[in-house]
Amino acid sequence: MVATTGLGDGRRAGRHAWLAECLAAGADTPASRKFGIGRALLAGAMIALGLRGLAFGDFAGGWQRIPIAHLPAHDFFVYATAVVELATGVGTLVPRTAKFSAGVMSVFALLWMVLLKFPAIIYVPGMEAVWLGAGEIAAILAGAWVVFATLANAEGRVFSGRYGVRNARLLWVLALPTIGLSHFFYLPQTVQLMPAWLPWHDGWAWLTGAGDLAAALGILLAVLPRLAAALEAAMLWIITLVIWVPVLIAHLHDSGAWSAFLMSSVIAAGATAVADSYRGMGWLTVGSKSALHA
Protein backbone atom coordinates (compact mmCIF):
# COMPACT_ATOMS: atom_id res chain seq x y z
CA MET A 1 0.00 0.00 0.00
CA VAL A 2 2.76 2.44 0.93
CA ALA A 3 4.75 1.61 -2.18
CA THR A 4 1.72 2.09 -4.41
CA THR A 5 0.92 5.46 -2.85
CA GLY A 6 4.49 6.59 -3.26
CA LEU A 7 4.44 5.59 -6.91
CA GLY A 8 1.22 7.51 -7.44
CA ASP A 9 2.66 10.59 -5.76
CA GLY A 10 5.75 10.32 -7.93
CA ARG A 11 3.66 10.15 -11.09
CA ARG A 12 1.57 13.16 -10.05
CA ALA A 13 4.72 15.13 -9.26
CA GLY A 14 6.11 14.14 -12.65
CA ARG A 15 2.95 15.33 -14.43
CA HIS A 16 3.03 18.64 -12.55
CA ALA A 17 6.69 19.16 -13.43
CA TRP A 18 5.98 18.35 -17.09
CA LEU A 19 3.09 20.83 -17.30
CA ALA A 20 5.20 23.51 -15.61
CA GLU A 21 8.00 22.85 -18.11
CA CYS A 22 5.59 23.07 -21.04
CA LEU A 23 4.29 26.45 -19.90
CA ALA A 24 7.78 27.79 -19.17
CA ALA A 25 9.30 26.71 -22.48
CA GLY A 26 11.28 29.44 -24.18
CA ALA A 27 10.32 32.02 -21.54
CA ASP A 28 13.86 33.01 -20.60
CA THR A 29 15.50 33.42 -23.98
CA PRO A 30 17.20 36.60 -25.22
CA ALA A 31 14.60 36.81 -28.00
CA SER A 32 11.73 36.82 -25.51
CA ARG A 33 13.16 39.86 -23.73
CA LYS A 34 13.30 42.11 -26.80
CA PHE A 35 10.78 44.88 -27.34
CA GLY A 36 8.01 43.04 -29.16
CA ILE A 37 4.96 44.03 -31.14
CA GLY A 38 2.74 42.63 -28.38
CA ARG A 39 4.13 45.11 -25.85
CA ALA A 40 3.68 47.96 -28.32
CA LEU A 41 0.12 46.96 -29.21
CA LEU A 42 -0.86 46.46 -25.57
CA ALA A 43 0.54 49.85 -24.63
CA GLY A 44 -1.14 51.54 -27.59
CA ALA A 45 -4.51 49.94 -26.88
CA MET A 46 -4.34 50.97 -23.21
CA ILE A 47 -3.46 54.53 -24.22
CA ALA A 48 -6.44 54.62 -26.58
CA LEU A 49 -8.71 53.16 -23.89
CA GLY A 50 -7.58 55.86 -21.46
CA LEU A 51 -8.15 58.62 -24.01
CA ARG A 52 -11.63 57.23 -24.68
CA GLY A 53 -12.45 57.47 -20.97
CA LEU A 54 -11.23 61.06 -20.78
CA ALA A 55 -13.11 62.03 -23.95
CA PHE A 56 -16.48 60.44 -23.08
CA GLY A 57 -16.28 60.68 -19.28
CA ASP A 58 -17.59 57.16 -18.68
CA PHE A 59 -16.45 53.59 -18.18
CA ALA A 60 -15.92 51.24 -21.11
CA GLY A 61 -19.36 49.68 -21.11
CA GLY A 62 -19.92 46.25 -19.62
CA TRP A 63 -16.21 45.54 -19.30
CA GLN A 64 -15.64 48.27 -16.70
CA ARG A 65 -19.14 48.63 -15.32
CA ILE A 66 -19.11 49.29 -11.59
CA PRO A 67 -21.82 47.00 -10.09
CA ILE A 68 -23.19 49.81 -7.93
CA ALA A 69 -26.11 51.86 -9.20
CA HIS A 70 -25.09 55.09 -7.44
CA LEU A 71 -21.34 54.92 -6.92
CA PRO A 72 -20.00 57.71 -4.67
CA ALA A 73 -17.45 59.86 -6.47
CA HIS A 74 -18.42 58.23 -9.78
CA ASP A 75 -16.65 60.82 -11.92
CA PHE A 76 -13.48 60.50 -9.86
CA PHE A 77 -13.30 56.75 -10.53
CA VAL A 78 -14.06 57.25 -14.23
CA TYR A 79 -11.21 59.69 -14.74
CA ALA A 80 -8.84 57.89 -12.36
CA THR A 81 -9.36 54.71 -14.38
CA ALA A 82 -8.70 56.56 -17.63
CA VAL A 83 -5.54 58.17 -16.24
CA VAL A 84 -4.18 54.82 -15.03
CA GLU A 85 -4.81 53.26 -18.44
CA LEU A 86 -3.19 56.18 -20.24
CA ALA A 87 -0.20 56.45 -17.89
CA THR A 88 0.58 52.72 -17.83
CA GLY A 89 0.27 52.54 -21.61
CA VAL A 90 2.70 55.42 -22.14
CA GLY A 91 5.03 54.18 -19.41
CA THR A 92 5.24 50.68 -20.89
CA LEU A 93 6.64 52.19 -24.10
CA VAL A 94 9.43 54.07 -22.27
CA PRO A 95 12.40 51.81 -21.45
CA ARG A 96 13.16 53.48 -18.11
CA THR A 97 9.60 53.11 -16.80
CA ALA A 98 8.46 50.05 -18.73
CA LYS A 99 8.88 47.46 -15.97
CA PHE A 100 7.15 49.57 -13.33
CA SER A 101 4.34 50.55 -15.70
CA ALA A 102 3.74 46.96 -16.80
CA GLY A 103 3.59 45.96 -13.14
CA VAL A 104 1.03 48.66 -12.37
CA MET A 105 -0.97 47.65 -15.45
CA SER A 106 -0.98 44.07 -14.20
CA VAL A 107 -2.22 45.08 -10.74
CA PHE A 108 -4.84 47.32 -12.32
CA ALA A 109 -6.13 44.49 -14.52
CA LEU A 110 -6.12 42.11 -11.54
CA LEU A 111 -8.22 44.52 -9.46
CA TRP A 112 -10.46 45.11 -12.46
CA MET A 113 -11.07 41.37 -12.77
CA VAL A 114 -11.44 40.58 -9.07
CA LEU A 115 -13.54 43.57 -8.00
CA LEU A 116 -15.75 43.94 -11.05
CA LYS A 117 -16.04 40.41 -12.46
CA PHE A 118 -15.70 37.99 -9.55
CA PRO A 119 -18.83 39.24 -7.72
CA ALA A 120 -20.92 38.18 -10.72
CA ILE A 121 -19.24 34.76 -10.75
CA ILE A 122 -20.04 34.30 -7.06
CA TYR A 123 -23.64 35.45 -7.56
CA VAL A 124 -24.44 33.41 -10.70
CA PRO A 125 -21.65 30.84 -11.17
CA GLY A 126 -23.74 28.80 -13.58
CA MET A 127 -23.91 31.59 -16.19
CA GLU A 128 -21.17 31.33 -18.81
CA ALA A 129 -21.35 35.05 -19.59
CA VAL A 130 -19.93 36.01 -16.20
CA TRP A 131 -16.99 33.68 -16.75
CA LEU A 132 -16.53 35.23 -20.19
CA GLY A 133 -16.24 38.70 -18.66
CA ALA A 134 -13.59 37.53 -16.22
CA GLY A 135 -11.77 35.62 -18.95
CA GLU A 136 -11.54 38.66 -21.21
CA ILE A 137 -9.96 40.74 -18.44
CA ALA A 138 -7.71 37.80 -17.54
CA ALA A 139 -6.43 37.91 -21.13
CA ILE A 140 -5.39 41.52 -20.63
CA LEU A 141 -3.82 40.67 -17.28
CA ALA A 142 -1.88 37.78 -18.85
CA GLY A 143 -0.44 40.08 -21.51
CA ALA A 144 0.59 42.77 -19.03
CA TRP A 145 2.02 40.12 -16.71
CA VAL A 146 4.13 38.60 -19.49
CA VAL A 147 5.57 42.03 -20.31
CA PHE A 148 6.39 42.67 -16.66
CA ALA A 149 7.86 39.20 -16.13
CA THR A 150 10.19 39.47 -19.10
CA LEU A 151 11.38 42.94 -18.09
CA ALA A 152 11.88 41.88 -14.45
CA ASN A 153 13.73 38.78 -15.61
CA ALA A 154 16.15 38.37 -12.69
CA GLU A 155 13.74 39.21 -9.89
CA GLY A 156 11.61 36.73 -7.96
CA ARG A 157 10.26 33.33 -8.88
CA VAL A 158 6.48 33.68 -8.97
CA PHE A 159 5.64 36.96 -10.69
CA SER A 160 8.78 37.63 -12.74
CA GLY A 161 11.32 35.91 -14.91
CA ARG A 162 10.73 32.49 -16.45
CA TYR A 163 8.32 31.46 -13.69
CA GLY A 164 6.33 34.65 -14.05
CA VAL A 165 5.95 34.09 -17.78
CA ARG A 166 4.91 30.50 -17.12
CA ASN A 167 2.24 31.58 -14.65
CA ALA A 168 0.97 34.29 -17.00
CA ARG A 169 0.67 31.70 -19.75
CA LEU A 170 -1.25 29.43 -17.38
CA LEU A 171 -3.67 32.28 -16.67
CA TRP A 172 -4.07 32.75 -20.42
CA VAL A 173 -4.77 29.04 -20.84
CA LEU A 174 -7.49 29.28 -18.18
CA ALA A 175 -9.00 32.36 -19.82
CA LEU A 176 -9.25 30.96 -23.35
CA PRO A 177 -11.97 28.36 -22.67
CA THR A 178 -14.25 31.01 -21.17
CA ILE A 179 -13.94 32.97 -24.42
CA GLY A 180 -14.27 29.94 -26.66
CA LEU A 181 -17.26 28.41 -24.90
CA SER A 182 -19.21 31.67 -25.22
CA HIS A 183 -19.42 31.02 -28.98
CA PHE A 184 -21.30 27.78 -28.28
CA PHE A 185 -23.44 28.99 -25.37
CA TYR A 186 -24.45 32.21 -27.12
CA LEU A 187 -24.47 31.21 -30.77
CA PRO A 188 -27.39 33.50 -31.82
CA GLN A 189 -25.76 36.54 -30.16
CA THR A 190 -22.42 35.70 -31.76
CA VAL A 191 -23.95 35.31 -35.21
CA GLN A 192 -25.82 38.59 -34.81
CA LEU A 193 -22.53 40.47 -34.53
CA MET A 194 -21.21 39.17 -37.85
CA PRO A 195 -21.41 41.38 -40.98
CA ALA A 196 -24.03 40.47 -43.55
CA TRP A 197 -21.45 39.91 -46.31
CA LEU A 198 -19.76 37.11 -44.36
CA PRO A 199 -21.19 33.69 -45.36
CA TRP A 200 -21.67 30.64 -43.14
CA HIS A 201 -22.24 32.56 -39.89
CA ASP A 202 -22.87 29.53 -37.70
CA GLY A 203 -19.80 27.79 -39.05
CA TRP A 204 -17.51 30.74 -38.30
CA ALA A 205 -18.89 31.00 -34.78
CA TRP A 206 -18.23 27.32 -34.11
CA LEU A 207 -14.79 27.51 -35.74
CA THR A 208 -13.61 30.48 -33.69
CA GLY A 209 -14.87 28.90 -30.47
CA ALA A 210 -13.07 25.67 -31.32
CA GLY A 211 -9.96 27.71 -32.16
CA ASP A 212 -9.88 29.21 -28.66
CA LEU A 213 -10.12 25.76 -27.09
CA ALA A 214 -7.49 24.28 -29.43
CA ALA A 215 -5.08 27.14 -28.67
CA ALA A 216 -5.49 26.57 -24.93
CA LEU A 217 -4.67 22.87 -25.33
CA GLY A 218 -1.73 23.57 -27.63
CA ILE A 219 -0.18 26.01 -25.15
CA LEU A 220 -0.87 23.85 -22.11
CA LEU A 221 0.48 20.64 -23.62
CA ALA A 222 3.33 22.28 -25.59
CA VAL A 223 1.98 21.01 -28.92
CA LEU A 224 3.11 23.70 -31.38
CA PRO A 225 2.70 26.28 -28.58
CA ARG A 226 4.22 29.20 -30.46
CA LEU A 227 2.04 28.55 -33.48
CA ALA A 228 -1.04 28.08 -31.26
CA ALA A 229 -0.43 31.37 -29.42
CA ALA A 230 0.26 33.28 -32.65
CA LEU A 231 -2.83 31.92 -34.41
CA GLU A 232 -4.99 32.77 -31.39
CA ALA A 233 -3.70 36.34 -31.37
CA ALA A 234 -4.21 36.64 -35.13
CA MET A 235 -7.77 35.32 -34.83
CA LEU A 236 -8.62 37.86 -32.14
CA TRP A 237 -7.26 40.70 -34.28
CA ILE A 238 -9.26 39.48 -37.29
CA ILE A 239 -12.41 39.43 -35.14
CA THR A 240 -11.62 42.97 -33.99
CA LEU A 241 -11.16 44.20 -37.55
CA VAL A 242 -14.06 42.34 -39.15
CA ILE A 243 -16.66 42.77 -36.41
CA TRP A 244 -15.86 45.98 -34.57
CA VAL A 245 -14.19 48.30 -37.09
CA PRO A 246 -17.36 48.55 -39.25
CA VAL A 247 -19.42 49.23 -36.10
CA LEU A 248 -16.96 51.95 -35.08
CA ILE A 249 -17.01 53.57 -38.53
CA ALA A 250 -20.81 53.64 -38.50
CA HIS A 251 -20.98 55.11 -34.96
CA LEU A 252 -17.89 57.28 -34.57
CA HIS A 253 -19.47 59.46 -31.90
CA ASP A 254 -20.87 56.60 -29.86
CA SER A 255 -19.07 55.71 -26.62
CA GLY A 256 -20.29 52.12 -26.82
CA ALA A 257 -18.80 51.56 -30.27
CA TRP A 258 -15.43 52.85 -29.10
CA SER A 259 -15.65 50.69 -25.96
CA ALA A 260 -16.32 47.51 -27.94
CA PHE A 261 -13.59 48.19 -30.49
CA LEU A 262 -10.94 49.18 -27.94
CA MET A 263 -11.72 46.40 -25.49
CA SER A 264 -11.48 43.87 -28.30
CA SER A 265 -8.17 45.48 -29.28
CA VAL A 266 -6.77 45.31 -25.74
CA ILE A 267 -7.75 41.64 -25.43
CA ALA A 268 -6.11 40.86 -28.79
CA ALA A 269 -3.03 42.85 -27.75
CA GLY A 270 -2.79 40.83 -24.54
CA ALA A 271 -2.84 37.65 -26.63
CA THR A 272 -0.11 39.09 -28.86
CA ALA A 273 2.07 39.83 -25.83
CA VAL A 274 1.69 36.20 -24.70
CA ALA A 275 2.54 35.01 -28.22
CA ASP A 276 5.65 37.24 -28.19
CA SER A 277 6.93 35.37 -25.15
CA TYR A 278 7.51 32.33 -27.38
CA ARG A 279 10.03 34.08 -29.61
CA GLY A 280 13.17 31.96 -29.74
CA MET A 281 11.14 28.74 -29.90
CA GLY A 282 10.59 26.98 -33.21
CA TRP A 283 7.19 27.33 -34.84
CA LEU A 284 6.76 23.55 -35.09
CA THR A 285 8.23 22.63 -31.71
CA VAL A 286 6.43 19.81 -29.92
CA GLY A 287 7.38 19.36 -26.27
CA SER A 288 9.49 21.78 -24.30
CA LYS A 289 12.86 20.32 -23.34
CA SER A 290 14.67 21.49 -26.46
CA ALA A 291 13.46 25.09 -26.06
CA LEU A 292 13.55 25.52 -22.30
CA HIS A 293 17.03 27.02 -22.21
CA ALA A 294 17.30 28.09 -25.84
SULJOSUL-V904483 format. One record per helix or strand of 3 or more residues. SS is the DSSP state (~ for helix, > for strand). FROM is the first residue (numbers start at 1). LEN is the number of residues. If there is no record, write none. Layout:
SS_FROM_LEN ; SS_FROM_LEN
This chain:
~_2_23 ; ~_31_3 ; ~_37_20 ; ~_61_3 ; ~_74_20 ; ~_98_19 ; ~_118_6 ; ~_128_24 ; ~_161_25 ; ~_187_7 ; ~_201_20 ; ~_225_26 ; ~_255_22
